[in-house]
C-alpha cells in the first residue's frame, strides 16, 4: 500500500466520522436548541451553559443578554 492509498483511506474514514458526528449533533435537541427560546444553534454559535434542575442546558447569546 502506497502513500496515496493510505491518504484515500484516511479521507474516507474522516468523512464517515464527520457524517456520524453531524447526525449525532442533530439528533440531540439538548445540544442544539436554546433552552429559553428554542432557537436552533449552529455548530459555530456561541452558547452559554447554565445548570437547570441539575442538567446543563444551552442558551443563545440573545437569551443570555436578556437574563442579565
C-alpha positions as CSV (number, residue, x, y, z in Angstrom):
1,X,0.0,0.0,0.0
2,X,1.5,3.3,-1.1
3,X,1.0,6.7,0.4
4,X,-1.8,7.7,-2.0
5,X,-3.8,4.6,-0.9
6,X,-3.4,5.5,2.7
7,X,-4.5,9.1,2.1
8,X,-7.6,7.9,0.3
9,X,-8.5,5.5,3.2
10,X,-7.9,8.2,5.8
11,X,-10.1,10.7,3.8
12,X,-12.9,8.1,3.6
13,X,-12.7,7.3,7.3
14,X,-12.6,11.0,8.2
15,X,-15.6,11.8,6.0
16,X,-17.6,8.9,7.7
17,X,-16.6,10.2,11.2
18,X,-17.8,13.8,10.3
19,X,-21.0,12.5,8.9
20,X,-21.7,10.4,12.1
21,X,-20.9,13.5,14.3
22,X,-23.4,15.6,12.3
23,X,-26.1,13.0,12.7
24,X,-25.4,12.7,16.5
25,X,-25.4,16.5,16.9
26,X,-28.8,16.9,15.1
27,X,-30.4,14.0,17.0
28,X,-29.8,15.7,20.4
29,X,-32.0,18.8,20.8
30,X,-30.5,19.4,24.2
31,X,-27.2,20.3,22.3
32,X,-28.6,22.5,19.5
33,X,-31.7,24.2,20.8
34,X,-31.7,27.2,23.1
35,X,-33.4,26.2,26.4
36,X,-35.2,29.6,26.6
37,X,-36.4,30.5,23.1
38,X,-35.9,27.2,21.3
39,X,-33.7,28.7,18.6
40,X,-31.6,26.3,16.6
41,X,-27.9,26.8,17.5
42,X,-25.5,26.0,14.7
43,X,-22.2,24.4,15.4
44,X,-20.4,27.8,15.3
45,X,-23.0,29.6,17.5
46,X,-21.7,30.8,20.9
47,X,-23.5,29.0,23.7
48,X,-23.9,29.9,27.3
49,X,-24.3,26.9,29.5
50,X,-26.5,27.1,32.7
51,X,-27.4,24.3,35.1
52,X,-31.2,23.8,35.3
53,X,-32.6,21.1,37.5
54,X,-29.1,19.5,37.7
55,X,-28.7,19.4,33.9
56,X,-26.5,21.7,31.8
57,X,-28.6,23.4,29.1
58,X,-27.5,25.8,26.3
59,X,-28.7,29.4,26.0
60,X,-28.2,31.5,22.9
61,X,-26.4,34.9,23.2
62,X,-29.7,36.9,22.9
63,X,-31.3,35.0,25.8
64,X,-28.2,35.3,27.8
65,X,-28.2,39.1,27.4
66,X,-31.9,39.2,28.4
67,X,-31.4,37.2,31.6
68,X,-28.8,39.6,32.9
